[in-house]
Amino acid sequence: MEYLKLIGGLILLLAGGEFLVKGGASIASRLRISSLVIGMTVVAFGTSAPEFIVSLKAALIGSSEIAMGNVIGSNIANVAFILGLTAIIFPLTVTRNTLRIDWPIMMLASLLLLLAAIDGLISRFEGIIGFILLIVFICIQVLTAKNGENQEVESTKEYPIWLSVMFIIISCAGLATGADLLIDGATVIASDLGVSERIIGITIVAFGTSLPELVTSIIAAVRKQSDIAIGNIVGSNIFNVFCIIGLSATIQPIKFIKGSFDIDLLWMCGTALLLLLLMLKYNKKDFLQKGRLGRVGGGLLMVSYLAYIFVLLF
C-alpha cells in the first residue's frame, strides 16, 4: 500500500506540473506579463503548496523538526538538485532582474532564517515579519512588471483566462494531493527503518515536496521557458521561508533543539551563494546584466547536493 501511494503521488505530481506551467505561461502571454513574474508568484506558490501543507501540519502536531527540515531541505534541493538537473538537461538564460532583485531577496530570506533559528525557536513575531516580507516581495514583482523591467513575454500557446485559471487551480490541488500521498508512503517506510524526524524532514519529506518544482522546472526548460524554470525555484525558496515558516510560526511557534539545523542552514546559504557565482558572466559589459546557468554549472550544483546528502547521512 505504501508503494502504491508513492506511485500515485508521483503521477499526480507529473500531471500537476504540466498543467501548472500551461496555465501560468498562458496567463503571462495574455496579460503581457513577464513569464519570470508568473514563475516567481503563481507557479512558485503553487509548487510550494506541498511544503506549506506538510510544514503547517507538522508544526500543529508538534513535529517541529519535520516542519523546519522540510523547508531547509526543500530549499537546498530546489537550488542544488532541481536547478542543477534542469540546467544539465537544458542550459538556462538568467535575466537581469534575477541577478539584481530576485536572487538577493532569496539570499536575504536564507540569512534571516539562519539568524532566526539561532535560539532554537521561530517565534510568532518572527513569523509575522516573514509574512510581511513576502508581501513586500510580491509588490516588488508587480511594480517591476508595471515599470517595464520585465517586458520579455515568451511565445506560448494561449488559452482563455478562465481555462488557464482552472488549469492552475486543478494542478495545485493535484500537486498537494500527490505530494501528500508520496510523503505518507515515504515517511512510513523511512520510520520503519528507524530514521530520525530531522533526517526524514530534510531528505525524504523535503525531496518529496520538492518534486512539483522539479517537474515544473524541467517541463518549463524543455519548452525553453527559462524564466519560469528559474523563477519557479527562486520564488519557491522565498515563499518557503517567508510564507511557509512565517505562517506556520504565526499559527504555532516552531521549537526545536538549539543548533540542530546549523549545518543545514549554512549549507542552504552556501548553495544560494554558489548559484550566484555560477550564474554570473565575468566581464564588464554583462556583469549583473544577464547570465547563464550551463551544464557545467548544473553539474557542480548536483555535486554539491550529493555532497550534502553524504555529509548528512554519514
Summary of the structure (lengths in Angstrom):
residues: 314
radius of gyration: 18.2
end to end distance: 30.0
largest distance: 57.6
contacts: 1229
relative contact order: 0.25
helix: 78%
strand: 3%
